[in-house]
Amino acid sequence: MVASSPKKLPEAWLALLLGLVAFVSVTGGKIIRPEYVDWLMEDDPAQHWLGWQFFRQSPIFQWPIGSNPNFGLDIGSSVVFTDSVPLLAFFLKPFSSYLPDTFQYTGLWILICFFLQSIFAWKLLSLFTQDKWLPLIASVFFTLAPACLWRLHGHYALFGHWVLLAGFYFYFSKKFSILRWIGLLAVTALIHAYLLVMVLAIWIADLTQRSWRKEASTGKLVCYFLGGSAITTIVMWAAGYFMLGTGIRIGGDFGVHRMNLLSLINPDASYPGADWSKLLRDQKGRYGDHEGFNYLGLGMLGLAFVAGYELLRNIKMVRSIKMDSDAKVGPVLILSIGFFLYAISNHIAMGAHEIFSYNLPSVTESFTNAFRASGRFFWPVYYVIYLAIFYLIFSRLERSVAITLCSVLLFTQIIDSSDALRFFRNKFTHAPAWASPMHAPLWSDIARQYKKIIYVLPHNAPANWMPLAHFAATNGMAINIGYFARVNPAKERNASRQVATSIINDDLSPDSLYIFENDALWRVASNQIAPSDVAGVLDGFRIVAPKLRDCSTCNIRAIASVSVGSGLDPDYEMEHISFTSKGTGHKYLMYGWSGPGELGTWSDGDTAAIFLKLSAPPKRDLNLCIGGHAFVNDKHPNQEIDVLLNEHLLKTLKYNSSSKAARMVRIPRSLTLEKEGCLLIQFRFKDAKSPAELGLSGDGRILGLHLEWMQLRSAKGYFAFTLAHGTRSSTNVDFKISAWPRDISFARSLCSAGPWGTRSSSDVVCRKSE
């Protein structure tokens, strides 16, 4: 099955030349210019490039080596999680001072990928034939494989499919070398985690087949496995894979970004203008199927038809394969079946229809959440299909027929996919010039005044992260936001909590410029600035600049003063607040909340906060009335919630599956006056869990409280209702005298679904409060 051949140096140079021709043909070649970055200033590509721009400014000697401390500050981590191809980032960082200030290596990376895709395809195919030209012609199919080229939409690290071809080349080679396998694993770890998992699987398959063929003892192969795993882990540690800890949470949407069963024959990549076939019609798929785009190409489909015919015409050929070859084919088939099943996920779809679905065991959640784009895992199978087709063509057809057929169908595939190839060429060659919206001259003065940009509140990939990150990177500043492939939600929530607390306590750092997305905190900060501070709007960004008035050369008149307006005013006048999608509660939410729904707003995380600014100081204690319910069910029957005011614990609320009544929490007047009427109400959830964690659904939010409404009421000079029921203990709830009908209705609602069942109006007893 595998042919042995001497080194073919001239053919290797031809393979490299074919890779260069493919690169120029597809990209136009302009992207190789280091200072050409316009084509990168969008979504994922901007993430990759700006991750490098921050990383090059980090210390040379640091651990982990891949740490990127100034990009994202408390919510950031490593250059690994900006998909910045750490392999090249590590290599170029020592020379950063000799490189231009604006420097990108993504174009160089794409060129390297074209080269290596071509050379490893040629080397792999050369194992199956002694012919000089067949592997070269066939290698072009691999170099222009649609599933690989599709990644040029913006997933440039994932364009490194050559590592899969290298893995298969090592697998099918007669000689096993642990050193080259360790080298490939280390290099792949410095490219992308998805590719690393695939290469690891091919490596394990290689160890298995070497064992089956008795090329090495079991003990030696186990040592190889342990040694290779250890070195790969060390490389991952150095790169910064483990900086986020174990608290990474990804949305539980495994099964969305899957491979559709029609993917191999479907040229639809869900991108306008990038049509992969002039002849075949696009097949409508489902949302997320683009990650499983694995169209073979019209030429490859033609070769597959011929190869299949030859296989069926002489089925005895399959039976004649030697046991030596069986040992090689077996692990690859097992590997392919496993990757195929994972790629199509547990939601099997054909075209626009989901055929069926099934539940996965809970033990798989950590892996499926981390690698949720399951459609990508078909790539090794994709290249096995390519290889199998060419093996049949090489072995069953006459040389002249095989060369003619491959050449004609290669030309056919290129012509048929020419629209997609033209799309990429235009994308890279004629990218629109990017201009930052931060064009006011004052920004230059700001860059000299401050070391950090603090975004309020910090979270992953806010809408305007890109110009702010670009400004910070260009001026050597740190920033507490960015766009990251993975974040630790606990760190994200803690960072938001710290920033919110510093704003409310008027504890701004003098070396930081504050930029506000949060409406309530913007109102608080802009109303309590010191005489030397400046608050206003600059180029559309709401800023608070500590001590900027002390800068004699800064033209602060460029900062426009602005009145926030009542619609975003957190001032509170004891009114009833609704947290539904139609209510006004959103303007009081600080952090730790999901988006409002029709019935209320769920908390998301172990802490959530609300901020109120009392319009007038209260004359007496207050009662905080909380309407809503906790996340409790048969699998999670209890929930405890600490309620705090300005970091002071007020009460611990206990919920169970039968607790549906509103709750009351007493607030001493002294605490309301402590911050001049600024009330930071925090909910700390001791037992918050996600529906996904409990196996109830794919919802990965950490749920604690479903908040429907809230209101503060004065605690004295009011009537109290006693909810009486036989010998059971009573519950006193205070209400305002002037609102009898509403308050009686509310009192009834408190006990209408209490732990002892539904109460009637006769259970509501009025008495004068003391």
N, C-alpha and C positions, 0 to 999 in steps of 0.2 A: 504493500500500500504506500509506503514511504520510500521515495527514491533517494539514493545518496549521490551527491555531486560535489565536485571540487569547487573551491572558491571561484567566483566569476566576477572579477574586478570590473571589467568593462560594462557588464550588465548592471552592476551596482551603481555605476555612475549614470547609466541611462535611467535607472529607476529614480535617482535623485533629480535628474533633469526633468523627468515626467512630473515629479512633485512640484518643481519650480514652475513648470508650464501651467499646471493646475492652479497653483497659488495666484499667478498673474492673471489667468483667465477668469477666475472666480472673483478675486478681490480688486483687480486693477493694479495692485502693488503699492498704492499710495499709503496704505496703513503701516508700511514698514518705517515711515518717517517718525522718529521718536517724539517730535514736538507737534505732531498732528493729532489732536485730541477731540476735535469736534464730533467725530463719529462715535466717541465713547460717552458723550454727555447725555445719556438717557438711561433711566431705570437701572437694570443689572450691570451694564457696562460701566456706568458711572460709579457704582458700588465697587467694582473691581479696581478701577484706576485710582479712585480717591483712597481706597484702603491702602494701596501702595504709597501714595503721596504722604499719608500720615506715617506709615511704617518706616519709610526711609529717614524720618526725623527722629525715630526712637533710638535709644542707646544701642551701640554695637554689642556691648557685653551686657546681656540681660537674660533672664530665664523666666519663662520659656523664651527661646530665641524668637519665636513668632509673635510674642506679645506686642500689642498695638495700643498702648495705654492712652494716647491722646485722642483716639477715635472712639467716641462713645463714653469715655471716662468710666463711670460705675456700671454702665450697662453693656459696654464693649468687651472685647476679649482679644482675639488673635487675628492675624492676617489670614488664617485659614477660613474664618467665618465671613470674610468679605470676598471669598472665591478669587483671590488675587494671584493665583498660581504661585504659592510660596517657593516653589523650586527656583523660579527666576528672581523672585523678590530677595531670597537669601543670597543668591549669587551676586546680584547687582548692588545690594545695600552697602557693602564696603566701599564701593566706587561712587556712592551717591554724590559726594562733594564735587566730583569731576563731571557729573552729568548736568544737563540743563535743568533749571528750576521746574520747567514743565517737561516731563519726560514720561513716555508710555512705552511699555515693552509688549503690550498685547499683540500688536502687529507682528513683532518678531516671534512671539509664541505661536501664532497662527501659521507663519511660514515654517517653523520647526515642525509643527504637526503635519503639514502637507508633506514635508520631506520624509518624516518617519512613518507616516501612514503608507506612503509609496514604497519605501525601502523594506518595511516589515511585511507588507503584502507580497512583494516580490520574493523575499526570502522564504516566506511561508509556502507560497505556491511552488517555488523551486524544489521543495521537498517531495513533490508529487509528479515531477516530470523532469526528464533530462533535456528537454527542448530549451532552446535559448530564447525564443520569442514569445511563446505562449504565456509564461509567467509575467513578462513585461506588459503584454496587452491586457491580461486579466487584472493586473495590479491597478490599472486605471479605474476599473469598476469599483475597487475598494476605495481608491482615493476620492472618487466622486460619489460615494455611496450616499443616497439621500438622507438616511438616518444620521449620518455623521455631519453632512453639510447643514442640516437643519439647525444644528447648534450654533451656527453663525448668526442666528437671530439675536444672540446676546449672551449665551451660555458658553463663553470662550474657554473656560477651564475644561468643560465637558467635551470640547472639541478634540481632546486628546485620546481619541479612540485607538491610536497606535499602540497604547499600552496593552489593549486586548489582543491585538495582532501579535505583539511581542510575546505575550503569554502563551498563545496558541503555537507560536513558532518554537518556544522552549518545550512545550508539551509534546509536539510531534517530532522534535529532533531526537536522533538516536542517542546522543550523549546528554546525560543529566548533569547540570552544574548548579550547585546550591548557591554559589557566589553570584551568578548572574540573576538567579531568582531573587536573592536578597536585594540586589541592586535595583531590580525592577519594582519590588515591593516598596522599597524606600522612596524611589522616585515617584511612584504612584501616590504614596501617602502625602507627598508634597505637591500633588496636583489637585485631587478631589476625592472626597470620601466615597462617593458612589462608585467611581472607577476602582478604588482600592478594594471594596467588597467584591467586585467582579473578578479582579485579578487574584485576590486571595482564594476565591473559589476555584479558579483554574489551577492555581498552584497546588491546592489540596488534591484536586483531581489528578494532577501529574504525580504527586507522591503516591497516590493510590494505584495508578497504573504501573508505576515502577515497582511497587510491591507485588502486584499481581504477576508481573513479568519476571520477578525475582532478580531484578537488576541490583538491588541492595537489600541488606537485612532489615528486618522490621525495626530493630533497635537503632540502626543508623538513620532510618527514615524518621523515626520519632525524634531523634536528636536534631535532625534537620528542621522538623516542624517546630520544636520548642525554640531552637536558636533563631529561626527566621521570624517567628512570632515575637520573640523578645526584642529583636533588633527593630522590627516594624513598630512595636509599641514605644520604644525609646524615641524613634524618629517622630512619631505622633505626639509624644509628650513634649519634645523640643519644639515642634511646630505650633503647639498650643491647642491641640484638640481637646484637652481635658480642663481648660481654664474655666469653663462654664459650670463645672461640677456635675452633679447628678440631677439637678433641678430643671433641666431643659424640658420645656413642654411645647409640643407642636400641635396645631389643631388636629383633632381626630378625624381627618378626612381621607384616610387610606381607602382606596377604591375609587376615588375621584380621578386622580391622575394616572389612570391605568392604560393598558394596551387594549384597543378594540380588536375583536376577532377578525375584522376586515382590514386591519392595519397594513398587512403585507401587500395588498392590492389597491389600497386607497391612497391616491396622491394628494388628498386634502390635508394640508398642514395647519388649517385654521388661521392663516395669515393672508390678508388681501394682497394681491399682486405677486404672490410667490407660488404660482401654479406649477406643480411638478409633472404634469403630463398634458400634452395637447390632445392626446387621443383618448385616454381613459377619463371617465367622468368621476368627479368627486362623489364620495359616499358620505351622506350626512352622518355625523357621529354624535356623541354626547359631550357635555361640558367636561373639560379636563383631558379629553382623549389626545390632545396635541402632544402631551408629554410621552405618549406611547406611539408617536409617529415612527413607523418602521417600514415605509414603502420601499419595496425592493428596487424599483426602477423598471421601465418598460423593457429595456434590453435584458436585464436579469430575469424578468418574467419569461421572455422568449427563450433564454438559455435554460431556464428551469423546465420549460415544456419539452425541449429537446432532451435534456438529461433524464427527465421522467420517462419519456418514451423509450430511451435506450435502456433504462433500468427495467421497465416492464417487458421489453422485447426479449431480454435475456435475464430472467430472474435468477437463473442458476449462478450468475456472477456473484450475487450476494452470498450464496451458500459456499462459494469457493474461497471466501476470505479466510486467511489463515488465522489460527488461534492467536498468533502474535499480534495480528491486527485487531482481533476481537478485544484484546486487553487494552488497546488504545481507544477503540470506538466506544466500549462500554461506559467508562467514566464520563466521556463527553456526552453521551446520550442521557445518562442520569443527570448530569449537570444541566443540560439543555431543558429537560423536562421540568426540573426544579425551577429554573429561571423563568420558563414559560408560564408555569402556574402562578408564580409570584407576580409576573408582569401583568397578567390579566386580572389579578387580585381576586377578592371574594365577591366582587360585583361583576358578573360576566356579561359583557355587552357585545352585541353584533349590530353594527350600524347605529341607528338612533334608538334601538330597543335594548333594554336590559333583560337578558334571558332569565337569569336567576341570581340569587345571592345567598350567602350563608355566613354564619358567625364564626369568627376565628377564636381560638382559645386565648384567654387573657394573658398567657405567658408570652404571646407574640407582640403585645402592644408596644413594648419599648422599641422593638426593631421596626415595626410598621409605622410608628409615629416618627421615628428618626429618618426612615427611608420611605416616605409616603408616596413619592413619585415613582410608583412601581413600574410604569411603562418603560422606564429607562433600562430595567433589568433584562429586557429582551435583547439588548445589544450583543452579548456573547452568542446567543442563539442565532441572531441575524448573520453574524460572520461565519458561524458553523454552516448555515444554509448556503451562503456564498461559496464556502470552501467545498462543500459536498457537491454543489452544482459543477464547479470547475474540475473536481476530481473525476466526475463521471464524463465530462466533456473531454478531458485529457486522456482518459483511459479507454474510452469506447469509440472515439472518432479518429479517423485518419488525420495526421498532422495538418495537411493542407486544408482539409475540411474544417478542422477545429480553428485554425488561424483565420480562415475566411469568415466563419460563423461569428467568432468572437469580435472580429474587427467590424463587421457589418452591424452587429447588435450594439456594440459600443457606440458607434456613430449614431445609431438610431436612438439610443438612450440620451446621448448628449443633445441631439436635436429636440427630442420630445421634452426634455427638462430645461430647455434653453430659457424659458421665461423665468424660472426660479434662479438660474445662474445669472441672468441679466439683473434680476432684482438685487442680488447680493452685490454685484459689481457697482450698481448705482448707489446702493446703501453705503458702501465703503468709499467710493470715489467722490460722490456729490453730497456728502453729509452737510446739512445746513449749519452755518456758523452759529456757535453757541455764545450767548451774551448773558452775563449775570445780571439779575435785576437789581443788584446792589451797586449802583453806579454813582451814587453821590460821593463827592470828594471827601466828605467827612468820614467815610468808612476807613480811609487810610489813616486818619488821625486816631480813630477808634482802635485800629490794629496795633498802634504804638502804645496805647494807653492800657490795654488789657491783655491778659494771658489766656483767658478762657471765655468761651461762649456757653452760657447756661440757658438751655431751652426749658421753658416752663409750660407743661411738665414733660420730663424726658420719657420717650418711648421709641420703639423701633420704627424707623422709616416714616416719620411724619411727612405731611404733604410737601413742605418746603425744605426738606433736609439737604437737598443737593446744593443749592447756592450757598447755604450757610456752611456746609462742610467744605465746599470749594474755597470759600473765603478764609475759613480757619486754616486749612491746609496750606494755602498760598502764603499766609502770613505767619506760619509757625505757631498757631494757637491751638489749644485743646478745645474740644467740644463734647458735650454730653449726649449727643444724638448721632445717628447715622443710619445706615441700612445694612443689616446683618442677616446672614443666612439663618443663624440661630441665636437666640438670647435666652438668658435665664430669667423667667418671669418673677421669681422671688427677688432677684437683684434689681429688676426693673421697677417693681413695686416699692422696694426700699429706697431706691434713688428718688422716685417721685415723692415719697413721704418726706424725705429729708429736704428736698427743694421746697415743697409746700410749707413745711414748718419754718424754714428760714425766711420765706416771704412773709408769712403771717407774723412772725416774731420781729420783723424788720431787721433781720440779721444778714444783710447783703455783703458779699465778699467784695472788697474794693478792687480786686484784680480781675473781676468777671463782669462781662456785659450780659444782661438778662434780656432774653427775647421771649415774648409771651404769646402762647397759643391759648392758654386757659383764661377764659373771660373773667371768672370770679377773682382769681389771683391777680390778674392785671388791674382790676379795680382796686383791690387792696393795696398793691404795691405803688400804683400811681398816686394814691391819696395819702401815702405816708412817707414820701421821699424826704430826705434831708435837704437843707438849703443848697448844698453843693451838688446834689444829684440832679439828673435830667430825666424826665419821662415824656415820651411822645412817640411819634411815628416817623420812621425814616425809610423811604422807598417801600412803604407798605408793611414794614416790620414794626410791631409795637415793642419798644425798648425801654428799659430803665438802665441808665448809665451812672453808676456810683461815682461821685466826685468829678464828673466830667466838667462841671463849671470851673474847676480849678485849673483846667487846661487853657492857658491864655491864647494859644494858637488855633484852638478848635472852634469852628464856626457852628455853634450849637443852634443858631437860628434856622439851620437847615432841617432841624427836627421839629415837625409840626405838632403843636399841642392838639389834643383831641378829647372830646367829651364822649365817654363810652356810651351813655344813653341808658334809659331805664330798662330796656329789654334785656340788657346784660348785667343789670345792677344786682349784686348780692344782698343789698339792704333788705332787711326783713322786718315786717310790721305785724307779726303774729298771725299771719293769714294761713289758711290751709294750703299745703303744697302737694301737688300731684306729681308723681314720678312716672306717669304714663307717657306715651309718645305725644299726647296732646296737651300735657301739662307743662308747667314752668320749672319743674324740678331740675332740669338739666343744667340751669345756670348756677346751681348751688353745688353740683357734684365736683369733687376734687380729683380723686383717683380711686382705683379699685372697683370700677363699675363697668358693666357692659352697656351697650346701647339700649335706650328705653324701648319697651314693647307696649302692646295695647293695654296690658294690665299693670305694668310696673317695670322696675329696673332691677336686674340681678346684680349682686356683687360678684366680682371675679378676682379671687385671690384670698390671701389670709387676712388682709386689711383693706378697709374702704373708708372714705372720709367725705364729709359734707361741711361746707363752710357757710355760715350765716353772719351777717353784720347787723346787729340790732339797731334800728333807727333811733331808739331812745332807750336809756338805761332802765331796767325794770325796777319796780319799787319793792318787790318781794321775790321769793323763790318762784321757780318755774317748773312746770311739768312738761316733759317731752313725750308727746303721744306718737307712737310708731305703729303704722298700719302695714301689715304685710305678713309673710310667713317664711319660715326657714326651709332650707333644703333638707328634708327628712323623708324617709321612705322605709320600706321593709328591710332593705339592705343597709340602711343608714338611719337608724331610728331616733337618734338624739343629736342635738346641736346646741352648743353653748356659745354665747356671743357677749363679749365684754363691750360695754358702752363707755367711752371716755369723752371728756370735755377738756380741751386744751391740755391733754396728757394726764388728766386726773381721772381715775377710775370712778364711775358713778354707780354702775350696777352690772351684774352678769345675768343676762336673760337666758332662760333655759326653754328649749323647744323640744317637742316630740311629735309623733305622727298625728296626735289629736289636738295639738295646739294651733288654733286658728284665730284666736282673739287678738285684738290690738293690745299693745303694751304701753305702760307708763313708766317714765324714769324721772325721778326728782332731781332738779338742778339747783343747788344753793345759789342765792343771789350773789354771794361773794365771788363765785367763779365767773359769773357773767360780767362782773365789773373788772376782773383781773386784767383782761386784754381790751378794756374800753369797748365792750360790746362785741368783740370779734369772737365767734364761737366756732372752734374746729371740733366737730363731732366725729369721733372715730369709732368704727366697729371692728373689733378684732375677733376673728372666727377661729375657735379652738378646734373645730371639727369639720372645716370646709373640705369638700371632696368634689371631684368631677363626675358627671354621669358616665364618662368613658372609663374612669377608674373603677367604678362599681359595675361595669358591664351593662349599663342601662341604655346607652346610646353612644354615638361617636362624638358627643359634645365634650370637648376638652377643657371647658371653663371650670375653674375652681369655685363652686357655688356655695354661698353661705346664707344670704338673706335676699328675699325678693321684696323690695321696698315699693309699696304702692302709694302711700301718702305719709305725711308727717306734719306735726303742728306743735308749736309752743303755746302753753296756756299758763296764766298766772295761777299760783297755788294757794291764794288766800283771798277772802271776800267773795267766795263762790259757793254754790251749793254742791254737795257731794251726794252721789247716788250709791246706795248699797245694793249689791247684787246678791240677794238673799235666796237661800234654798235649804230649808230645813235646818239641820244642825251643821251644815257645811260652813266653813269659814267664809266670811264676807270679803268683798273686794271694794275698796273705796276709790272712786274716780271723780275728779273735780271738774266742774263745768261752769261756764260763765252764765250769770243770771239772765243777761239780756238775750240769750239764745236758747230759751227753753225747748222749743220743738226740735231744733236740730240736735241739742245735747241729749234729750231723752232718746231720740233715734240712735244717736251714737252709743249711749249707754246700753241700749238693747243690743246693738251690734257687738258690743264687747262680750256679752254673755250668750249671744244667739247660737254660738257654736263652741261653747266652752267644754271643758273636759267631762262635764256631767251631762252633756246633751243640750238640746235647744231649750231656751228659757222663754217664758211668756212675759208680757208686759207687767203682770202682777208681781213678778220677781224684782222689779225696779222700785226701790224705796228711796225717798228723798229725805235728807236731813241737812241742817245747817252745819257747815264745816266750822271747826274750832279756830 
